[in-house]
Amino acid sequence: MSRFPLSRRIQALPPYLFAELDRKKQEVRARGMDIIDLGVGDPDRPTPKFIVDRMKREAMVPANHQYPSYEGLPRFRDAAARWYKERFGVSLDPGNEVVALIGSKEGIAHFPLAFVNPGDAVLVPDPGYPVYHIATMFAGGTSCFMPLLRENRFLPELDRIPSRALSKAKILFLNYPNNPTSAIADRKFYRKALAFAEAHDLIVAHDVAYTEIYFDGVKPMSILELPGAKKRCIEFHSLSKTYNMTGWRIGFAVGNPELVAGLGKVKTNVDSGVFQAIQGAAIEALERGEEATDGIRKTYQERRDVLLPGLRALGLSPVTPAATFYVWIPVPKGYTSGSFCEHLLTKAGIVTTPGNGFGRSGEGYIRIALTKEKGRIREALERMKKVGF
Ligand SMILES: *Cc1c(COP(=O)(O)O)cnc(C)c1O
């Protein structure tokens, strides 16, 4: 019996499926094997220099050393609103429709606390970013998982959500471009989702961390582009993937003012905002980052175009990513997500992510992140060919 038993809330967390894999990774490394880590969803390239330079200047300003306001500097919220207008044609009032976040994960994790009561349900994509489900649990809610299947282009079948869950549901979480499946949603789907949310009086919480990591020039859209979407939608945006800024911890939420204010209520009570120097650097990124992001997209597209034909030549049938830096791959016959990852790790020294770590419907897939140079991706393909499966 532990002297300090963890709360039931923490004890109820889903098991950390990657623990066993982490242990095996250590083992393989201890054997002296060279490891190619294609597991982590973290850009390998540094933040563009002009953003780092702005950060240096901002760090010298004494006013930036004091507590920031939780909602973000007016000039940061202005920059986010202007960026949304330019990128999506969506008009936002920086006064009450934008709030700064300490990375979008922070906003997503806090959002259910503002709108979910114990006993409420939340509609959560499966496979999906684990935070939607865990934040729901922390708020005392119950997740109703929506399977994302290849035959449906990884879009949820909203009409098949059980009516019992639907009658208790408060929030519909969506995430396109999607981690881990790399799918994007089209206008038709967003229209359907919005009409569905209207019919069942749901909040739509859309995680748009990957809208700028797209391929072949096809730009993903914001659900706020739809007329009337601002009545019930909030979007969580992030600078992490767009500008290689994962370590900086900055993002923002935009949309319906009541939803933004509700999230703000949680935030005023648990955090004190984003370091103002980082907000200054983020303004620089939003205002002058397009060229840098072009380069980032090009890098991932080149890597994708090495990996995909290579995987197909090995007899695999990966999903062709429309966006994100992930490749979602059905495992070969005779394997599970876990056993295929283990095979690639222990035999070939390649780290991938088992699809079941993102939810039950992720079983039968692995995820590869395009966060290593082309040379390493080629090397991984050669090793896969050598060890076979
Ligand atoms: C990376 C990621 C985020 C963003 O994380 P930050 O907290 O902004 O760094 C959000 N959602 C998904 C699905 C992600 O993969």
The ligand as a Gaussian input file, in Angstrom:
#p B3LYP/6-31G(d) Opt

LIG

0 1
 C        1.552000      18.465000     -32.028000
 C        0.078000      18.449000     -31.822000
 C       -0.566000      19.490000     -31.160000
 C        0.151000      20.744000     -30.745000
 O        0.866000      20.758000     -29.702000
 P        1.434000      22.072000     -29.042000
 O        0.975000      21.946000     -27.643000
 O        0.843000      23.281000     -29.716000
 O        2.892000      21.977000     -29.220000
 C       -1.934000      19.479000     -31.042000
 N       -2.654000      18.483000     -31.568000
 C       -2.078000      17.487000     -32.242000
 C       -2.940000      16.453000     -32.849000
 C       -0.694000      17.422000     -32.364000
 O       -0.138000      16.393000     -32.995000

